[in-house]
């Protein structure tokens, strides 16, 4: 059993996986996410600061949801984050499409492809190479 204190409220809970927050705080966070998502849909030109103030959420939490691909803003929105690799401004996730493509290509080139083994034909043994017994 992995018992931890919740980062938000401090209560003890059985931590299984994910963020170390209790189920009650996870539920509150999910409700807050749904509010933010609704606000973003209704106010497409709002920036992170406006969304954070309107929904009473930390701007860092909104950025985390954007990085996790849970929240995405429209093309005309001022909200953009830099790609963690090249710095290009993106609407959602950690990497831009070009960097994702490059990483996928690099990964596939690094992975070793199975090599076909070619069996060499067996040479017929000549009678001179056999083991011989003298007493028989």
C-alpha positions in Angstrom: 0.0 0.0 0.0 1.4 3.4 -1.0 -0.1 6.0 1.4 0.7 9.7 0.7 -0.5 13.1 1.7 -2.5 15.0 -0.9 -0.6 17.9 -2.4 -3.8 20.1 -2.4 -5.5 19.4 0.9 -2.9 17.4 2.9 -5.2 14.4 3.6 -3.8 10.9 3.6 -4.9 8.6 0.8 -3.9 5.4 -1.0 -1.8 6.6 -4.0 -2.0 4.3 -7.0 -0.7 6.3 -10.0 -0.7 9.8 -11.5 -0.6 13.0 -9.6 -0.3 12.7 -5.8 -3.7 14.2 -5.0 -6.7 12.5 -3.3 -9.8 11.4 -5.2 -11.8 14.4 -3.8 -9.3 16.9 -5.0 -9.1 15.1 -8.4 -12.8 15.4 -8.7 -12.7 19.2 -7.9 -9.8 19.6 -10.4 -11.8 17.8 -13.1 -14.9 20.1 -12.4 -12.6 23.1 -12.7 -11.2 21.8 -16.0 -14.7 21.5 -17.4 -15.5 25.1 -16.3 -12.3 26.3 -18.0 -13.1 24.3 -21.2 -16.6 25.8 -21.3 -15.2 29.4 -20.8 -12.7 28.9 -23.5 -15.4 27.7 -25.9 -17.5 30.7 -25.2 -14.6 33.3 -25.1 -12.4 32.2 -28.0 -10.2 35.4 -27.9 -9.5 35.2 -24.1 -5.8 34.8 -23.1 -4.6 32.6 -20.3 -4.7 35.4 -17.7 -8.3 36.2 -18.5 -9.3 32.6 -18.3 -7.5 32.1 -15.0 -9.2 35.1 -13.4 -12.6 34.2 -14.7 -12.4 30.6 -13.6 -10.3 31.1 -10.4 -7.5 28.8 -11.6 -3.8 29.3 -11.6 -2.3 30.1 -15.1 0.2 27.3 -14.6 -2.6 24.8 -14.3 -4.1 26.0 -17.6 -0.7 25.7 -19.2 -0.4 22.2 -17.9 -3.7 21.2 -19.4 -2.5 22.7 -22.7 0.8 20.7 -22.6 -1.2 17.6 -21.8 -3.3 18.1 -25.0 -6.5 18.3 -22.8 -7.1 21.9 -23.7 -6.6 23.5 -27.2 -7.2 27.0 -28.3 -8.4 28.2 -31.8 -6.1 29.6 -34.4 -7.3 33.2 -33.8 -6.7 32.9 -30.0 -3.7 34.8 -28.5 -2.9 31.7 -26.4 0.2 29.9 -27.7 3.0 28.1 -26.0 6.5 27.5 -27.3 7.5 24.1 -28.6 9.8 22.5 -26.1 12.3 21.6 -28.8 12.5 24.5 -31.3 10.5 27.3 -29.7 7.9 27.6 -32.5 4.6 28.8 -31.0 1.9 26.0 -30.8 -1.7 25.8 -29.6 -1.5 22.5 -27.8 0.9 19.8 -26.7 4.7 19.9 -26.0 6.0 19.8 -29.6 5.2 21.3 -32.9 4.2 19.0 -35.8 7.7 19.4 -37.5 9.5 18.3 -34.3 7.0 15.4 -33.7 7.7 14.2 -37.2 11.5 14.5 -36.8 11.4 12.6 -33.5 9.3 9.8 -35.1 11.8 9.6 -38.0 14.8 9.6 -35.7 13.2 6.9 -33.5 12.4 4.7 -36.4 15.9 5.0 -37.9 17.4 4.1 -34.5 15.3 1.0 -34.0 17.1 -2.0 -35.3 15.2 -3.8 -38.1 15.3 -7.6 -37.9 18.0 -9.0 -40.1 17.3 -12.0 -42.3 19.7 -14.8 -41.7 20.8 -16.5 -44.8 21.7 -20.1 -44.2 24.7 -21.3 -46.0 24.3 -24.6 -47.8 25.8 -27.5 -45.9 28.8 -29.0 -47.5 28.6 -32.7 -48.1 31.1 -34.4 -45.9 33.7 -36.5 -47.7 34.3 -40.0 -46.4 37.8 -39.0 -45.3 36.5 -36.7 -42.6 34.5 -39.3 -40.6 35.5 -40.7 -37.2 36.9 -44.2 -37.4 37.2 -47.0 -34.9 40.1 -49.4 -35.2 38.7 -52.4 -33.2 35.6 -53.0 -35.3 
